[in-house]
Amino acid sequence: MIFQLDTSTDTTIGIAALQVRIDANNCGELQKAFLNWLQQSANIVFDCSSLDFIDSSGLGTIVSCLRKALEHKGDLKLAALGPKVSLIFELTKAKQLFSIYPDAASAVSSFNAITAGQ
């Protein structure tokens, strides 16, 4: 699986579309890609609209990505969680760790609102 970061709409905020599955088979790739993305932007949105499945390894990786973003004085926000993925975040209480938005545009706007308020 190839993970890519889109910064075309805002050079200070990256959007990464997570595709279909994040599991033990590809979470290492995601973590490696995320570390590269932090070199471009510390503020990242994971667009989960196409994500159908996440296992414990994938969830751990996303939590690790959040920690890395915070260490770089940025943030990781989630957008468009489907019902199955949202349930995993709810059951594990991981939902409390993240800012979650209905779509990627709302998540990007939330970064802009924080910047404007400073």
N, C-alpha and C positions, 0 to 999 in steps of 0.2 A: 504494500500500500504506500502511496506517495502522499505525504502531508505537505501542504503549501500554505504560505501566509500571503494574504492579499492586503497591501497597504495603499491601493490605488485611490480609495475614497478619502483616506486621511493618513498622512505620512507618520503621525504620532501614534496611531492605533492600528493594530493588525487584526485581521479577521481570518480565522482558520476554520474551514468547513470540515467537520469530522464526518467521515463516511462510514456508513453501515455498522461496523463493529470496532470496538476498542476492547481488545482482550489480550491474553498472555502472548499471543502470536505476534502482535504488532505494537504493543505498548512501549517496547524499547525504542522502536522507530519514532514514535510520537515524542517520547522524552528527548531523544537526540535532536529531532527537528525543533522542539520547543526551545532548547538551549541556543540553537542557532537563531531562532526568531528573536530572542531577547537581545541579540546584538543589533537588531533593527528597531525594536520597540519593546518597552517594558509593559505596555498596556495592550492586552490581547483579549479578543472575544473568541470563544469557541462556539461556532454556529453548529448546533446539534440537530438541525432540522432533518438531516439524512441519517442520523445515528439511530439504529434500531436495537442495538445490543451493547451492553457493557458488563464485563465481569469484574471480580474483585481486583484483579491486576490492573485493569483499565481505570477503575475508580481510584486506586492508589496512585496511578500515574497522573491523573488529573489533579488530585490533591497535591502531589509533589510539584506539578507545574504551577499551581497557585502559590505554593511556598517559594518557589524560585522567582516568580514574578514579584512577590512582596519583598524578597531580598534585594531585588534590583529597583526598588522604590516605585514599582508599578502595580498592576492588578490584573487578574484574570477573571473575566465575567463569562457566564454561560448564557446561551440564547436558544430558544425554541426546543426545549426538552420535550421529546415525545412521551407518551404515557408510560411505556415500559422503562425507559431510562429515568424518568422523573420518579417512578416508584422506587427504583434502586436508591436514588439520592435521598428519598424520604425515609425508607426503611433503615438506612445506615446512618441517618442524621447528618450526612454530608451536605445536605441542602442548607444547613445552617452556616456552613463555611463560605458559601458563594453568594454573589449577587446574580440572580437569575432573571432573565427578561424574556418576554414573549417572542421577540425576534431580534436579529442582529442589529438592525437599525436603532432599536431602542437601547440596546447595550452600548453602541457607539455613542449615541446621544448622551447617555449617562456620564461617560467620560468627559464629554464636552461641557456638561453642566457643572462638573466638579472643577474643571479648569476655569470656567467663567466665574465661579464663585470665589476663586482665590484672589 
